[in-house]
Amino acid sequence: GDQVVPIVAALAGKKVRVYSWGASLSINGSNCYMRDSTGVQKTELLLRTTGASIPSYYTRSAYPGILLFETAVGASLLLNCTTAGATNSVQVVYSYI
């Protein structure tokens, strides 16, 4: 089933605004994506195929100060994966607004 890893905690009355993020997947066959705690998917699906070296995914805005995505007000940012322990690391540059 789905495994959910908290990435950025919610703050009452605030959104989490993401400017860049990166992740490394360590388990073959895993599918992961970022979503907020309301259940809305925020990123494309990250895939780990059998036999691949540890793939890293990194995305940033092309322009400083421009966001990639944001959560709903009062929602946290989560990493949703099909396999427990699928990630080696997750990095996020964000602000509360």
N, C-alpha and C positions, 0 to 999 in steps of 0.2 A: 504494500500500500504506500501511500504518500508519506514522506517524512518531511516535516517542516522545521526549519532552523531559523530562529529569530536573528535578524541582522541589525536593525535599528529600532529601538523602542519607540512607542507612541508617546506623544505629548498632547495633553488635552488642548483642544482648540488649534492645533498646529498640523501642518502637512510636513512630510519628509520629502524634500526636493533633492533629487539625485543628479549630480553633475558628471560623475564617472564611476565605473565599477569594474571589477575583475573577479574571476573565479577560476579555480583549478579543480577538475574532477579526477578522482582517483580510482573509481570502480567501473569496470566495463559494463556496458548495457544501461548505464544510468542516464536519465533524462532530468534536467533541472531547469527552473526558471524562477525569476523574481516575481513576487506578487505582494499585494498589501493584505492587511488582515481582514479586509472586506471580501477577499477572494478574487479580486480583479488582477489578471495577469499583466505584468508590466514589461517583460522582456520576451525576446524570442526564446525558443526551446534550445537548451544546450545539450548536445548529445555526446556520449562517450562510447565509441565503438570498440568491439573486441580486438585486442592486439595492438591498439594505438598506444603511443607514449602518452604521458599525462598531458592532456590538452589544457591550455589556458585560454580563457576568453576575456577580452578587455574591450570596453566601450567607453568613449568619452564624447562630450559635445565638441563639435568642430570650432565653436566660438566660446571664449571665456565668458562665464556668467550665464550661458544658455543651458537650461536643464535638459536632461534626457527624458525624465518622467518624474511624477510625484505621486504620493499616496493621497487617499482621501483624508479629510480633516479628522484628526484623532486616531488615524490608523498607523500601525507599525509596518515595517518592511520585512518581508520574510523570503527565505529561499525554500522553494518547494522541490523536492527530489523524489524519484521513484524508489531509491535505495538508501537505506540508513548509512551514514558515514561516507557518502559519495563525494564530498568535497574535501580537498586539502586545505584550501584557504579561500576567503572571500574578502575583498577590499572595496570600500565604498567611500566616495567623497560626497558629502551631503550637507544640507543645512535644514533647520526647522524654520518654516515661514508661517 
